[in-house]
C-alpha cells in the first residue's frame, strides 16, 4: 500500500496522546470517588459497575479516528479489477500453410472456430479488432463491440501466399495507436543477406526535425490492450518479426502468441506447389518473451479452444492502483455509529 499524501501520517502521533488523556481521566475519576467517607456505601448505591464495557466505546472511537487519519493520507492499493477499457487485437494467419490438417479439420478452420468461441466468452464491454495476414497484413475488422461483425469477418478468411508475422504485429499496433501514424509503407526492408545492405528507417524514429522522438515505456506496462497472434510461426516475408516485437514492447503492449500445428508438420500442396510446413515455436516464444507475454502451444483443436478460454480470463482483468480512502472513511463512520449505539444501549447516553 502506498500513500498520495504520506505527510498526513504524522497525525497518527495524536493517538498515543489521546490514550494517555483517557487514562488520566480514568485516574481523575478514581480520585474523585476516594473523597467519599465510605466506599462500600457508594458501591451499594451504584450497584455493579460497568466493568470492561465502559472501555469499548472509547476504544471504537479511537479506531475510528485512526481510520480517518489514514484516509486523510489518501492510501492506494493494487487491486485486481475488471478492465473497462480493454481492447484486444486478434492477428490471425491466413497463409497457405494454415491449410495443413495436422490440426483437425485443418489449421485455419480450427483457429476460426476457436476464435469465435473466444469471442463468445469475452465480456460485452471488451472491444476487439481483427487483423488477417499472409504475404501482407490488413485490418479486416476495425475495433468494435459487435460480436456479429467480428464473426462475419472471421468467416470470410481466404488463404493466400507467404507469411508476414512482423507486418501483422505492426498493423495491429497501428490499429491500437492511430494517433502515432504507424504505417507499413513507412518501413522499408531489404531481403538482402548482406549485413551492410541499406535498411529502412525505423517507425519510431522522428520523420522530421520538428517531430519528437518516440519515448519507449516499460514492456508489458500498457494494460488497456493486448495482441493475440495466432500462426504457425514461419515468417517468409514482411517486417522482421523481432523488430516488430520490439515495437510492441516499447509501447508496453503484450503479444500473446499461439502456435498452431505440430512441430513435425506435414507436406501440403497449394496452387501447384508443395512444401513441408512446420511449427516455428522459437520465433513465437521470442515474441512473447520480448513483450512480457506468454506463448501457448495448440497441437489440437481442443487445445486451441482451451487456450483461447484461458486468454479470456487473463485479458479481461488487470491490477490497478486504486485509492481506498473512501473505504477507510466508511469504516470510520461505521465505528462511530457502533460506539454511539453501544454507549446508548449500555449507559443510556451517547458517549
C-alpha positions as CSV (number, residue, x, y, z in Angstrom):
1,X,0.0,0.0,0.0
2,X,1.2,3.5,-0.8
3,X,0.0,7.0,0.2
4,X,-0.5,10.0,-2.0
5,X,-0.2,12.4,1.0
6,X,2.2,10.5,3.3
7,X,2.9,13.6,5.3
8,X,-0.6,13.3,6.8
9,X,0.6,10.1,8.6
10,X,2.3,12.3,11.2
11,X,-1.2,13.0,12.6
12,X,-1.2,9.4,13.9
13,X,1.0,10.6,16.7
14,X,-2.1,12.1,18.2
15,X,-3.4,8.7,19.0
16,X,-1.0,7.9,21.8
17,X,-1.7,11.3,23.4
18,X,-5.4,10.5,23.3
19,X,-4.8,7.2,25.1
20,X,-2.8,9.0,27.8
21,X,-5.6,11.6,28.1
22,X,-8.1,8.8,28.6
23,X,-6.0,7.1,31.2
24,X,-5.6,10.4,33.0
25,X,-9.4,11.0,33.0
26,X,-9.9,7.5,34.5
27,X,-7.5,8.1,37.3
28,X,-9.1,11.5,38.0
29,X,-12.4,9.8,38.3
30,X,-11.0,7.3,40.8
31,X,-9.6,10.2,42.9
32,X,-13.0,11.9,43.0
33,X,-14.5,8.6,44.2
34,X,-12.0,8.4,47.1
35,X,-13.4,11.6,48.6
36,X,-16.4,9.6,49.9
37,X,-16.1,8.5,53.5
38,X,-17.4,5.1,53.0
39,X,-16.7,3.5,49.6
40,X,-18.8,0.4,50.4
41,X,-21.9,2.6,50.7
42,X,-21.1,4.2,47.3
43,X,-20.7,0.8,45.7
44,X,-24.0,-0.4,47.1
45,X,-25.7,2.7,45.8
46,X,-24.3,2.4,42.4
47,X,-24.8,-1.3,42.0
48,X,-22.5,-3.5,39.9
49,X,-20.1,-1.3,37.8
50,X,-19.9,-1.4,34.0
51,X,-16.5,-3.2,34.1
52,X,-14.8,-3.7,30.7
53,X,-17.8,-2.3,28.8
54,X,-17.0,1.2,29.7
55,X,-13.8,1.0,27.7
56,X,-15.4,-0.3,24.5
57,X,-17.0,2.9,23.1
58,X,-13.8,5.0,23.6
59,X,-11.7,2.2,22.0
60,X,-14.0,2.2,19.0
61,X,-13.8,6.0,18.7
62,X,-10.0,5.7,18.8
63,X,-10.1,3.2,16.0
64,X,-12.5,5.4,14.0
65,X,-10.1,8.3,14.4
66,X,-7.2,6.2,13.2
67,X,-9.1,5.2,10.1
68,X,-10.0,8.8,9.4
69,X,-6.4,9.9,9.7
70,X,-5.3,7.1,7.4
71,X,-7.9,8.1,4.9
72,X,-6.6,11.7,5.0
73,X,-3.2,10.3,3.8
74,X,-5.0,9.0,0.7
75,X,-3.9,5.4,0.6
76,X,-3.7,3.5,-2.7
77,X,-3.6,-0.3,-3.1
78,X,-3.1,-2.6,-6.1
79,X,-6.4,-4.2,-6.7
80,X,-7.4,-6.7,-9.4
81,X,-10.4,-5.2,-11.2
82,X,-12.3,-5.9,-14.5
83,X,-10.9,-3.6,-17.2
84,X,-13.4,-1.2,-18.6
85,X,-11.1,0.0,-21.4
86,X,-9.9,-3.4,-22.7
87,X,-9.1,-3.8,-26.4
88,X,-7.8,-7.0,-28.0
89,X,-6.5,-7.4,-31.5
90,X,-6.7,-10.9,-33.0
91,X,-3.9,-11.2,-35.5
92,X,-4.7,-14.4,-37.4
93,X,-2.6,-16.2,-40.0
94,X,-4.4,-16.9,-43.4
95,X,-1.3,-18.1,-45.2
96,X,-1.3,-21.3,-47.3
97,X,0.4,-23.3,-44.5
98,X,-2.8,-22.9,-42.5
99,X,-4.5,-25.5,-44.7
100,X,-2.4,-28.2,-43.1
101,X,-4.5,-30.9,-41.5
102,X,-2.3,-31.8,-38.5
103,X,-4.9,-29.9,-36.5
104,X,-8.4,-31.2,-37.4
105,X,-10.1,-30.4,-39.7
106,X,-7.3,-28.1,-40.7
107,X,-5.3,-25.3,-39.0
108,X,-7.4,-22.4,-40.5
109,X,-10.8,-23.9,-39.6
110,X,-9.7,-24.9,-36.1
111,X,-8.3,-21.4,-35.5
112,X,-11.6,-19.8,-36.8
113,X,-13.7,-22.0,-34.5
114,X,-11.5,-21.3,-31.5
115,X,-11.5,-17.5,-32.2
116,X,-15.3,-17.5,-32.4
117,X,-15.6,-19.4,-29.1
118,X,-13.1,-17.0,-27.5
119,X,-15.3,-14.0,-28.6
120,X,-18.3,-15.7,-27.1
121,X,-16.5,-15.9,-23.7
122,X,-15.4,-12.3,-23.6
123,X,-17.5,-9.7,-21.6
124,X,-19.5,-7.5,-23.9
125,X,-17.6,-4.3,-22.9
126,X,-14.3,-5.7,-24.3
127,X,-13.5,-4.2,-27.8
128,X,-11.9,-6.5,-30.4
129,X,-10.3,-5.9,-33.8
130,X,-9.1,-8.5,-36.3
131,X,-6.0,-8.4,-38.5
132,X,-5.5,-11.1,-41.1
133,X,-2.1,-11.7,-42.6
134,X,-0.4,-13.7,-45.2
135,X,2.1,-12.1,-47.6
136,X,0.8,-8.8,-46.2
137,X,-1.3,-7.8,-43.3
138,X,-4.5,-5.8,-43.2
139,X,-7.3,-4.9,-40.8
140,X,-10.3,-6.9,-41.8
141,X,-12.4,-5.7,-38.9
142,X,-11.7,-2.4,-37.1
143,X,-12.0,-2.4,-33.3
144,X,-15.7,-2.9,-32.4
145,X,-18.0,-4.2,-29.7
146,X,-20.2,-6.0,-32.3
147,X,-19.6,-9.7,-32.0
148,X,-21.6,-10.3,-35.1
149,X,-19.3,-8.2,-37.3
150,X,-16.3,-10.0,-35.8
151,X,-17.7,-13.4,-36.5
152,X,-18.6,-12.4,-40.1
153,X,-15.0,-11.1,-40.7
154,X,-13.5,-14.4,-39.4
155,X,-15.8,-16.5,-41.6
156,X,-14.6,-14.6,-44.7
157,X,-10.9,-15.6,-44.3
158,X,-9.3,-16.8,-47.6
159,X,-5.9,-18.5,-47.9
160,X,-3.1,-16.5,-49.5
161,X,0.6,-17.0,-50.2
162,X,3.5,-16.2,-47.8
163,X,3.5,-15.3,-44.1
164,X,4.3,-11.8,-42.8
165,X,4.2,-12.2,-39.0
166,X,6.1,-8.9,-38.2
167,X,3.8,-7.0,-40.5
168,X,0.8,-8.3,-38.6
169,X,2.2,-7.0,-35.3
170,X,2.9,-3.6,-36.9
171,X,-0.6,-3.3,-38.4
172,X,-2.1,-4.4,-35.0
173,X,-0.2,-1.6,-33.3
174,X,-1.4,0.9,-35.9
175,X,-5.0,-0.1,-35.0
176,X,-4.3,0.4,-31.3
177,X,-2.4,3.7,-31.6
178,X,-3.9,5.6,-34.6
179,X,-2.5,8.9,-33.3
180,X,1.0,7.6,-33.8
181,X,0.5,7.2,-37.5
182,X,2.2,3.8,-37.7
183,X,2.2,2.7,-41.4
184,X,3.9,-0.3,-43.1
185,X,4.6,1.9,-46.1
186,X,7.0,4.0,-43.9
187,X,9.0,0.9,-43.1
188,X,11.1,-0.5,-45.9
189,X,13.2,-3.5,-45.6
190,X,15.7,-5.4,-47.5
191,X,15.8,-9.2,-48.1
192,X,19.4,-8.9,-49.0
193,X,21.5,-11.1,-46.7
194,X,24.4,-8.6,-46.8
195,X,24.6,-7.2,-43.3
196,X,25.8,-3.8,-44.8
197,X,22.8,-3.6,-47.1
198,X,20.7,-0.4,-46.5
199,X,17.7,-0.8,-44.4
200,X,14.6,1.4,-43.9
201,X,14.1,3.9,-41.2
202,X,12.5,2.6,-38.0
203,X,8.9,3.7,-37.5
204,X,9.9,5.0,-34.1
205,X,12.4,7.5,-35.5
206,X,11.1,11.1,-36.0
207,X,10.0,11.9,-39.5
208,X,11.5,15.4,-39.4
209,X,13.5,17.6,-37.1
210,X,10.4,19.1,-35.6
211,X,8.8,15.9,-34.6
212,X,9.6,14.5,-31.2
213,X,11.3,11.1,-30.9
214,X,9.2,8.2,-29.6
215,X,9.7,7.5,-25.9
216,X,9.6,3.8,-25.1
217,X,7.8,2.6,-22.0
218,X,8.3,-0.5,-19.8
219,X,7.4,-3.7,-21.7
220,X,4.1,-5.1,-20.7
221,X,3.0,-1.9,-18.9
222,X,0.1,-1.0,-21.2
223,X,-2.8,-2.7,-19.5
224,X,-5.6,-1.5,-21.7
225,X,-4.8,-3.5,-24.8
226,X,-3.2,-6.7,-25.9
227,X,-2.5,-8.6,-29.2
228,X,-3.2,-12.3,-29.7
229,X,-1.1,-13.6,-32.6
230,X,-2.2,-17.0,-33.9
231,X,0.1,-18.5,-36.5
232,X,2.3,-21.5,-37.4
233,X,5.2,-19.1,-36.9
234,X,7.0,-19.5,-40.2
235,X,7.8,-16.0,-41.5
236,X,8.6,-15.8,-45.1
237,X,8.3,-12.1,-45.9
238,X,7.4,-8.7,-44.4
239,X,8.8,-6.7,-41.5
240,X,11.3,-8.6,-39.3
241,X,9.4,-10.3,-36.5
242,X,11.9,-9.4,-33.8
243,X,11.8,-5.8,-34.8
244,X,8.0,-5.7,-34.8
245,X,8.0,-7.4,-31.4
246,X,10.4,-4.7,-30.0
247,X,8.0,-2.0,-31.3
248,X,5.2,-3.7,-29.3
249,X,7.4,-4.0,-26.3
250,X,8.4,-0.3,-26.5
251,X,4.7,0.6,-26.3
252,X,4.0,-1.7,-23.4
253,X,1.7,-4.0,-25.4
254,X,1.8,-7.7,-24.7
255,X,1.7,-10.0,-27.7
256,X,0.4,-13.4,-26.7
257,X,1.4,-16.0,-29.3
258,X,-0.5,-19.1,-30.1
259,X,1.3,-21.8,-32.1
260,X,-1.0,-23.8,-34.4
261,X,0.0,-27.2,-35.8
262,X,2.7,-29.7,-34.9
263,X,6.5,-29.4,-34.7
264,X,6.8,-32.2,-37.2
265,X,4.3,-30.6,-39.6
266,X,3.2,-32.2,-42.9
267,X,3.6,-31.8,-46.6
268,X,0.8,-29.7,-48.2
269,X,0.0,-28.7,-51.8
270,X,-1.2,-25.2,-52.7
271,X,-1.8,-23.7,-56.2
272,X,0.5,-26.2,-57.9
273,X,3.4,-26.3,-55.3
274,X,4.1,-28.4,-52.3
275,X,6.1,-27.9,-49.2
276,X,6.5,-29.2,-45.6
277,X,5.1,-26.8,-43.1
278,X,6.3,-27.0,-39.5
279,X,5.5,-25.0,-36.4
280,X,8.3,-22.5,-35.6
281,X,7.9,-22.3,-31.8
282,X,11.2,-20.5,-31.3
283,X,10.0,-17.4,-33.1
284,X,6.7,-17.3,-31.2
285,X,8.4,-17.8,-27.9
286,X,10.8,-14.9,-28.6
287,X,7.9,-12.6,-29.4
288,X,6.1,-13.5,-26.2
289,X,9.3,-13.1,-24.2
290,X,10.1,-9.7,-25.7
291,X,6.7,-8.3,-24.9
292,X,6.4,-9.9,-21.4
293,X,3.5,-12.1,-22.6
294,X,3.2,-15.9,-22.9
295,X,3.4,-18.5,-25.6
296,X,0.8,-21.2,-25.9
297,X,1.1,-24.4,-27.9
298,X,-2.0,-25.5,-29.8
299,X,-1.4,-29.0,-31.1
300,X,-5.0,-30.0,-31.4
301,X,-8.3,-28.2,-32.0
302,X,-9.4,-28.8,-28.4
303,X,-6.1,-27.4,-27.0
304,X,-6.7,-24.3,-29.2
305,X,-10.1,-23.7,-27.7
306,X,-8.8,-24.1,-24.1
307,X,-6.0,-21.6,-24.8
308,X,-8.4,-19.0,-26.0
309,X,-10.6,-19.5,-23.0
310,X,-7.6,-19.1,-20.6
311,X,-6.6,-15.9,-22.5
312,X,-10.1,-14.6,-22.0
313,X,-9.7,-14.8,-18.2
314,X,-6.2,-13.4,-18.4
315,X,-7.0,-10.4,-20.6
316,X,-10.2,-9.1,-19.0
317,X,-8.9,-8.3,-15.6
318,X,-5.9,-6.2,-14.6
319,X,-4.3,-4.8,-11.5
320,X,-4.8,-1.1,-10.9
321,X,-3.5,1.3,-8.3
322,X,-6.8,2.3,-6.7
323,X,-7.3,4.9,-3.9
324,X,-9.1,3.3,-1.0
325,X,-9.6,6.5,1.1
326,X,-13.4,6.1,0.7
327,X,-13.3,2.6,2.2
328,X,-11.4,3.8,5.3
329,X,-13.8,6.8,5.7
330,X,-16.7,4.4,5.5
331,X,-15.1,2.2,8.1
332,X,-14.5,5.2,10.4
333,X,-18.2,6.2,10.1
334,X,-19.3,2.7,10.9
335,X,-17.1,2.6,14.0
336,X,-18.5,5.9,15.3
337,X,-22.1,4.7,14.8
338,X,-21.2,1.4,16.6
339,X,-19.6,3.2,19.5
340,X,-22.6,5.6,19.9
341,X,-25.0,2.7,19.7
342,X,-23.2,0.6,22.4
343,X,-22.9,3.6,24.7
344,X,-26.6,4.3,24.4
345,X,-27.6,0.7,24.9
346,X,-25.3,0.2,28.0
347,X,-25.2,3.6,29.6
348,X,-28.3,5.3,28.3
349,X,-26.2,8.1,26.9
350,X,-24.3,8.8,23.7
351,X,-20.6,8.5,24.8
